[in-house]
Amino acid sequence: MNPLSSRMNTQLFLLADGFVQPKLIEFFRNHSFDIQAIDPGISDQGLVAAVELNNPSFVLSVNLDRYPPDGLFENRDFKWLNIHFGKLPEYAGTHPVQRAMINGETDIRVNLCSINSFSGSLGIIDEAGTPVFFDDTGYTVSVRCAELGEQIIEENLRKMFNPDIEFTRSEATWRKIWERDFDMLNIVNWHRTAFEIHNQIRAFSRPFSGVGSMINGSDVTIWESELADPFSFDVAPGTVLGKYKRSGLEVATGSGTLRILEFECANKWDIVKGDCFADIEEQPKIYEGV
């Protein structure tokens, strides 16, 4: 049995989506921890009530996208730990891997941190990084981040239970940082460069949601792309320059040409040379989630 488990109440709550939850449950059970998976969508009131009823040693979240309820920290012994796939505090909040890839980051940081929303403090316990390769997608990077996160947890199990955790560095952080609105992150702005749009597409490629646009009044989901001509054409960004192979398109951007290799169009009519994907301002339905 894990020596930690024999001396302490080691019940913990896990707030994680289905992508990482099964492996973390297996990991902690293999280390003789009493782990309870909590729906990440649980209300603040429900979470506070569950913590008061069960008195877990700590809550562990993965890629926390909302700030913990302040009321949890009235108990000084309570800890909220978070594994985050992205440099902190820059990439706090939702879609950290996708945002890092869109910004052209070549390294994704994975952090084990302690959060106290009452004091507005963020303490980094340990961190490491994984590179972003030219053929990576948001999914392949996330898989490596999850594996690295598990390693970091295993290396820091004793430190996680220490009442006086030593941090490698501390940052101030508040609710407005964690709960920033990134609802438009997966909508294409054709005025951006081909490189930026390509990074956006690969960040959201399958099994994630893909990126959205609109053409001829029809919603479009784009799954895969590649860079083409680095020079710009004297046409509006988003203009279809022609077909590419059997089912792809070459599209002008704010700088350079992008090849759309795989996409789905809600209406089945052909997209032809000269058609133009809509500007962001012309796509309110997509942005509003309608």
C-alpha positions, 0 to 999 in steps of 0.5 A: 500500500502507498505509505501516504495512504496508510497515514492520511485521509487520501480521498480526493475529488477529480474534476476532469473531462473524459479525455484524461479522466480514465487514466488519472482514476486508474493512476490514483487507484493504483496508488491506493487513493480513494478517488471520486470523479466529479462532473466538471460542470457541477455548480459552485454550490454543489461542489462546496456541498460535496466538499463539506460532506466528504472532506477530501484531502484535495480537489485535483482539476485538469485544465481548470476553466473556471475559478474555484468557489471562494467559500472552499478556502475558509478551511485552511487545510483545503487544497485545490491543485490543477494540472494545466496544459499551458504556460501560466498565467498566460494560458489560464482558462479554456483551450490552453493547448489550442491558444498556444498553437494558434499563437505559434508556441513551439513548446507547451508547458504542463504545470502542477499548481495550487490555486487559492481563489480567496487570496488570489494566489497561484503557486507552481509546484512543478512544470515541464514542457513538450515540443510542438512539431510541424505535423502536430495537432491539438489532439497529439499535443494534448495526449503528450501533455496528459502523459507528462501531467501524470509523470509530474503528479507521480514525482510530486505525490509527497509534496502535494500532501505537505501542508506547507507546499514549497512553490517554484514560483508564485503568481497573482491570479483572479477569476477574470483571468481564468474565465475569459471568453474564448467562444470565437477561438475556432472561427476563421478570420481570413484576414490573418496569415495562412500560417496563423489560420493553419495553426488554428485548424490543426489545433482544432482538428479531429477529434476536436470540433474543427474550425468554422466559417461560412460561404454562400450562406452555408456553414462550413467546418474545416478539419485539415489544411496545409500551407501553399504559396507564401505570396498574397494575391490581389483579392479579398482574404477568403477568396477561393483561388481554385480547386486543389486535387479532388476535394480541396480548395486553395484560399487567399488569406491576409498573407499567403495561400492556404490549402483546405484539404478536408472540410464539410459544407452544410449545403452540398452545392459546389464551391467554385473559383471566385467564391469567398468565405465570409468575413468575421463580421458577416458570420453572427450566427456562427459566433453566437452559437446559433 
